[in-house]
Amino acid sequence: MGSNILVIGATGYVGNYIVDASVKAGHPTFALVRDANPSDPAKSQLIGSFKNLGVTVLVGDLNDHQSLVNAIKQVDVVISTVGRDLVLDQHKIIAAIQEAGNVTRFFPSEFGNDPDHVHAVDPAKTAYANKAIIRRAIEAAGIPYTFVASMFFARHVLPNLAQPGAKAPPRDKAVIFGDGIPKAVINTEEDVATYTIKAADDPRTLNKVLYIKPAQNIYSFNELVSLWEKKIGQTLERIYMPEEVAIKKIAGAPAPLNMKLSLGHSGFIKGDHTNFEIDPAVGVEASELYPEFKYTTVDEFLNQFV
């Protein structure tokens, strides 16, 4: 049995994967929710599934300091998976961790690019800047941490091969960001959660960035299209979108499409997943730390769409 783990934002997109991975790894797992009996049927069902897994469901709120302190005092590790709009509200989690005084590791809500290595445009630029603000606050508070840089989530990119607005991967033509040469990293949500939980009690990840960059999940846009062509036995027409066109599209797009496009610009045009070497004083790479774990490859994940 490992550390007691609290997930804040447990019913969100990333949170439920983290809860599941924590339970599977045998950790006593706690989920902080605003309402134990929400009117939203999907959330209600999710909370019910947590309880069935043996998760301790705690009621609390980022705006209720005492509820945060009470929850944190019951655990060792705190993993925040709050959404982008609540990233700066994690100052409240930091304050509660400081008051509780018992936390052995804090994972703030990141789960994307390394915010200290980005060349993004807005709205992604502001989102990363906010995550960097939280990093600096954690470091200044002296809270033991791990920052997870998981790059692209597979389900955000692969079901439509990063074709904006498409519901399935292309069969005739593919729009490619930039020149298609910079390499991006694409990981399944389950694997990101598993690596995160593995890191929770690992001294090698203490006060480090955990980069999830397994060799078989690193692809340029051109390579991704070539892999798909091989699977479907067809050659696609490739339409290249120059950076200046991409930037105009981002500026003119409504939310949340502008965020998706700006993340694509950062990953596939600027190469922000792979345009720097990991400094061993700052970070470690997950698949090297845990070679025994069989991660899902991009190649394997794409098979379901053929």
C-alpha positions, 0 to 999 in steps of 0.5 A: 500500500502506497501513500494516501492520495487526494485528487482535487478536480476528480470529476474532470477530464484528467481527474477521473483517469488519475483516480482510476490509476491511483486505485489500480495501484493500490493507494488509499484514494480520496476524491474532493468534490464540490457536491457529493450528490450533484444534479448532473447525472454524468457527475453523479454516476462518476461519483457513484463509480468512485465509491464502488472502487473504494474511493473516499469521497470528500466534499470541499471547495477551493473557496472553502479554505477549511474544507481544503485543509481538512481534506489535505490532512487525511492524505500524503499526496495531493494531485490537482487536476482542476481545469484551465479556468481554475489554474490560478485558484491553486494558490488556495491549495498551496495555502491549505497545504502550507497550513496542513503541513503534512504533504509529501508531494504536490502535483499541480494541474499541468498535464500538457506542455512544460510551461517553462519551455513554450513559444505559444500564442494566445490563448495557450500562451496565457494558459501556460503563463498561469501554470508557470506562476503556480510553479513559482509559487510552489517552489517559493513555498518550499512545498515538495512537488512533481510537475507533469509534462505529458504533452498531447493527450491521444484522445484530443489529437488522434481520433481526427488526426488533429484535423480541426472540426473533423469527427474522424481521421481523414480519408482523402486530404490532411491539413498539416500545421506548418511544414510538418517537420517538428516532432510532437509527443502523444500519450494516452490519458490512461498512461499519463495517469499511470505514470503520474501515480508511479511518480507519487512515491518515487524519490527520483521525481521529487522536485522534478518535472516528470516528462512523459516522452516515450520514444514510440510516441514521438511523431512529426505531423508528416510522420503521423499522416504517413503512419495513417496512410499505411494503415488505410492503404491510401495516399492523402493529399497534404495541405500545408498551413503556414504559421502565419495562416495558422496564427490568423485562424487562431485569432479568428476562431471562437473558444474552445477551437482557438485553444485547440488550434493554439495548442496545435501551433505550439506542439506541431509548428513550434515543436515545443514538446521536443525542441529542448533537451531534458536537464537532469537537474530539473527533469526526468523522463517517465518511460526511462524511469519505469521501463517495465510499464508497457505504454500504449503506442500511437501506432496501437491507438490509431488501429481502432479508427481504421 
